[in-house]
Amino acid sequence: MVGSAPEAPTEYNARRQRPPDQPPAPGRRVQLSINLEQPDKRLALFGPADRHLRTIREALGVHLIGRDQNLRITGQPEQVNKAAAVIEQLQRLLRRQDWLSAEDIGNAVVAAAGADQPRSDDEIEVYARGRYIRPKTDGQKRYVQAIRDNDLTFCVGPAGTGKTYLAVAAAAGMFKRGQAKRIVLARPAVEAGERLGFLPGDLQAKVNPYLRPLFDALHDMMDFEQVKRFMVNDVIEVIPLAFMRGRTLNQSVIILDEAQNTTPAQMLMFLTRLGHDSRMIVTGDITQVDLPDGSPSGLVDAMRKLTGIKGIAMVELERCDIVRHRLVQNIVNAYERK
């Protein structure tokens, strides 16, 4: 049974006195107060000597004042809403990092400033207010288009090419548009040189580190409470691959991440979970197989066996599609030369 229908993303409403449904008068200034999610990261959010706030103020023409655990934004209604969207995006980033770069601030401002511009066909609308995920390279554009056009998409490529991130974004976009009723994110719990048995806690605690990248991507698409609510209602699942056995998933978007670490039998089990009106996305890096020596990769095996079947797309991303920090591409190149 599917849980409650997804809620629309929260809108920031400027606090002002006016008759219902009547737009504010031209030139009227409004004020909005935002509670800081992590007051201990206030310095990272505001920047040294409030440098980040000054950047937002100068770009959007608003006035920002931080007091205790609140940030007050004053200005024209449209600009206040854009500034609020910037702060929301920056607070999402701070959930998984302890600092913000000038590039982070600039990207958030550009995204908010362009939120009311016509969207291009390859942009993906997700739950985060005013947020559109944009493929940044030709390879990523081909990948997003393949997901839209096919029921099953395989994507391989090196670290940093956006394989997982764009898959989760596509799933969130389809979920928001009502094209799917569930999102299922799976990963094999295969050690990369470590051993699960030595990790503390019960089974769930042991596998959570393997699922963390999927949670990180998901939290970029919607706020924490929204993710929590959808998971409680069983419309979003983030699970180890082994928990997929015996299920058939209809009207779902199903993503298998790190698929290079599946065996052929596990891959067959996963692929046969595909139900009616569902989409499936399989991602992995075939240069980073952590299976025991001599064990064939289910991802390599599946791509060889399924080539040429209608409705199945295979996309290979290259080093030029790496969109993480500029050094990541240099690091990948250096290791390949060695």
N, C-alpha and C positions, 0 to 999 in steps of 0.2 A: 504494500500500500504506500503510495507516494505521500509525503508529508504536505504541509501547508504550502500554498503557492508562493513563489519568491516575491519578496517585497521590492518595491521600487527603491532605488538608492536615495539615501537621506538627502534632502535639500537644505541648505543653509538659508534660513529666512532672517533677514535683517530685522532687528527689534525696533519697531516704529509704530506710532499711533496713526492709523488712517482707516477710513471706512472699508469694510470687506470688499475685495475684488476691485478696488480702485487703485490704479497705478500711482506711484509717487509723483509729485509734481516735478517738472524738469528742474534740474539743479539742486534738488533737495538732498541733503546729506543724511545718511543713516549710520547706525552704530551696531556692531555685532561683537559679542563676547564669546570666545572659544576657550574651553577648558583644555589645558595641556594634558595629554595622555601620560607622559612621563616627565614630571617636574624636575627629576634629577638630570634630565638631558636638556634642560632649558638653555644652557650655554651653547650646546651643539646646535640647537634649533635657531636661536637668535644670532649666533655667530659672535666672534670676539668683538667687543665694543658695539654689539648689535649690528654688525656688518651685514648679515643676511637680511635683517629687517629693513635696512636702508636700501638694499638692492630691490626688494619687493616694493617698497614705498616709491622709489624712483621709477620703476617699470610700470606700475599700475596706478600711481597717483592717489594712494591712500595713506592714511596716518595710522601707525601701529604703536601701541603702548603695551608692554608686558608688565603685569603686576601679580606677584605671588604665583599662583597656578593658573592664571588667566592671561589671555592675549586679547586686547581690544582693538578692533579695526573700525576706522571711521572714513567715510567717503561716499561717492556716488554709489547707488545700489548695485549696479552692474559690476563696478570695479571691486566693491566689497566682496561680492560673491566670488569673483575671480581670485582675490587674495585669500579667501577662505579655502578655495580649492587648492591653492599652492601650499598652504599650511597643512592641509589634510594629506597631500602627497608627501611632504617632508616628514610628517609624523609617521607615515607608513614606512618610509626608508629607515627611520630611527628605531623601528621595532627590531631590525636585524643588523644594524650597525651603530657605532657610537659617535659618528661624526658626519658632517655634510661638507662636500666640496663645493667650490664655486660653480662647477659644472652641474652638480645636483640642483642647486638653486636656479641656475639659468634654464635647465631643462623643464623644471616645474613651472617657472614663469612663462616660458614659451608655450607649454601645453595649455595652461590656463588662458593665456591671452588669445590663443587660437581656437578656444573651445567653441566659439560661435561661428567659426568659418565653415564653409562647405567641406564635407568629409570626402576624401578620396576613396575609391572602391576597395583598396587593399587595407584600410584601417579597420580595426576591431574595437567596437564599443563594449566596455566591460562595466561592472557595477560601480567602481570608484567614480565619484561624481566628476564629470567633465574630463574623464580619462579615456583616451583612445590609444590602443597599442598599435604601433606603426612598424611594419617590417622595414629594416634599415638597409638591406642589400637586395640585389636582384635574386640571389639564392633564397633569401627569406621570403620574398614575394612569391616565388614559385612554390615554396612550401605551403604558405597560407592558402594559395589558390588551389593547390592539390587537396588540402583538407576540405575545402568547400565543394570540390567537384567529385570526390570519391568517398566510398563507404569505408575503405581501409587505406591508410597512408603509412608508409614506412619512411623514416627520415634518419639518415646517418650523417655523422660529421664530428669534428673535434670539439673539445670543450669550448664553451663561450660563443657558440654559433646560434644560441637561442632555441635549440630543439625543444626542450621541455617548456620553456617560458611561453613560446608562441603556441604550443599545443594547449597549454592551460588557458591562455587567452582566448583561443578559438573556442574551447569548450565553454568558457564563461560567456562569450558572446552568443553562442547558440542557445545556451540556457536562458539568457536574458530575453532573447527574441522568441522564446517558446518553442524552439526547434528541438529541444530535448527536455526531458523531465528529470534527468539525473546526470551527475558527473561522477565517474569512478576513476580514481587515480591509483595505479598499482606499480609496485617496484619489487624486483627480487631482492631478498635479504641475503646477499652474497658478500662475504668479507673481502676487503681490499688489503689483505695482509694482516688483518686483525682477526679475533675470534669472538663470536657472539657470546659464548659461554662465560667469558671473563667480564662482560659488561654487567653492572649492577642492575637489580630490579627483576620484575616479572617479564613475561614474554613481550607485553606491550611496550614496556620501558626499553627492552633490548632492540626492538625493531624501529622504534620512533626515530633514532638517528638516521636510519636509511630513508625514512619518509620525509625528513626535514626539508629537502629541496622542493618537494611538491607543495608543502605547506607554505614555504616562502613565496613561491610563485602565486599561490592562491591568495595570500594576504595582500599581494600587490593589486589584485583585481577587485577585491571587496574588503570592507573593514572587518576587524576581528569579530565583533558581535554577530555580524551577518554570517561569516563562515561558521561560527559556533552554532547559530540557529539552524543553518542548513544541514549541518552534520547531525544535530540532535534530531531533526526531522527526517534524516536518512535520505536526503536528496543529494548530498555530497558524501562520498566515501574516499578515504585515503587509507589503503590497505596493502599488506604484503601480498605478493603474487600468489602464494600458496592458498590464501583465503578465497581465491576465485574459483576453485574447483567445484564442479557440480552446478554452477549457476548459468542462467541464460538472461542476458540483459537487453531488454527492449527499451526503445525511446531514450537511449542513453548516449553520452559521449564517454568512451572508455579509453584511457591512456595508459600505456605500458612504458615506463621510463627505465633507462639502463638495461635495455632488452638484450644487449650483447652478453649479459650474464645469465641468460636462460639457457637451458638445454633444449634440444629439439622437441623432446616430449613436453616440456613446460610450455614452449611456444605454441605447439599444437593445441594444448589444453586452453591456453589463453585465447587464441584466434577463434576457437569454436564456441566462445562465450557470446559472440556477436549475435544479437537478436534483431527483431524487426524494427525498422526506423531508427537504427543506431549508427553511430560513426565510431570508428576505432583508429587510434593513432599509436604507432609503435616507434619509439626513438632509442637511439643508442650510438655509441662510439666503438666501432669494431677494432680500433687500435688499443682499446683498454679493456680487454677481456680478463676478468678475475676468476674464471673457472679453473679447476685443477688442470695441470698440464695434460694435454692430450684430449681434453673434453671439447667436443665441437660446440660452437656457439649457435644457439637456436635462432638468433637474428640473421646470421650469415646464411644458415641453412634455409630459412624461410624465404629470404630474398632471392636465393638461387632457384628454389622450387616454384615460387609464385610469379616470377617474371612473365609479363605478357598477358596476365589475366585481366579482363575488363573489370573496372571498378576498383582496382588496386593500383595505387600510385607509389612510386619509389623516388625519393628525393635525396640527393647527396649534397650536403653543404661542405664548402671548402674552407681553407684557412682565411681566405679573403672575406668570409662571412662572419668572422669572429667580431663580436660587438662589445666585449668586456673592455676593461682597461687596455690601453694601447700596448702595454707590455705583454699581455697574454699571447697575442699573435707572435711576438718575438720569442717568447718562451717556447711555444709550440714548435716554431721553426727551428730553434736551437736543438731541442730534443730530437726532432726528426733527423737533423744533420748528424747527430751523434749515434 
